[in-house]
Amino acid sequence: MELMNEGLSNPDRSLFRERDYDACHFWVYMQKAAGTWKIIRAVWATYETNGNDARAAVNTVTTNWLSKNINRFAQTWIKANYLKDLDNAGFFDYGEDEITQTVCGKTYGPLSHAPRVTRNILNNNTSFTYERSVSPYGADYYEFNLGVDLTQLRMKITGVQPGNFSYHFIGIKNNNWEHLSNAPSSSTTYTYMKDLAAGEWDKLALVVAGMSRGGNYTINVGPCPPPTSAATGPITTTRTSGT
């Protein structure tokens, strides 16, 4: 559990270039998704026969076992590392999440919360910008507290190249996720727009996931024109789904 916490506490590390034992939570989540540790054996068996290409080995196994290529599986895992701490995490939770155990006088658990940038969006006139970077298969987490006077959410994200990132928007009320939108990663610019009733959500979480390359990106919060080159809209997940 200490290794899982080390990994959760440092989300913006390249999965295949920088992580070692602190990738433990990645393998635990893979086992959870498959329902058996045999999937991990399959990854290592593939790695030993494909020229020691770890990314390709994971891609082969998650595609064959879970019907998700590495990008789709990594996106689910990266979202789970935030969503696990909500009251209705469901599919996204880890079995170990709230467990504590004392061994030789030392207490282990529960699992750490992934660090996140927090900021208030008080009303429709609130505006600010973040310029950040994310590692390949790493993640940045943002949690925006929404004011009751906010009725129009506008968030524009600009990356360096198409396919370097994926963006995930999570509407939250009373520590329950109400709405999850997975923005396509096929364009450099994406604008998330949402009209809200007063008090409909009290938080919006943004998960920026680095795909195979990662890199620099910019977040602009506040009034902005509709996107001209972005995809027409997000892919939406309801509360009862687990993708």
Secondary structure, DSSP 8 states (H G I E B T S, - for coil): -HHHHHHHT--SS-TTTT-SGGGHHHHHHHHHHHTSTHHHHHHHHHHHHTTS-HHHHHHHHHHHHHS--HHHHHHHHHHHHHHTTSTT-GGG--TTTT--EEETTEEE-S------EEEEE-STT--EEEEEEE-TT-EEEEEEEE-TT--EEEEEEEESSTTSEEEEEEEEETTEEEEEEEE-SSSSEEEEEEE--TTS-SEEEEEEEE-SS-EEEEEEES-----SSS-SS-EEE-TT---
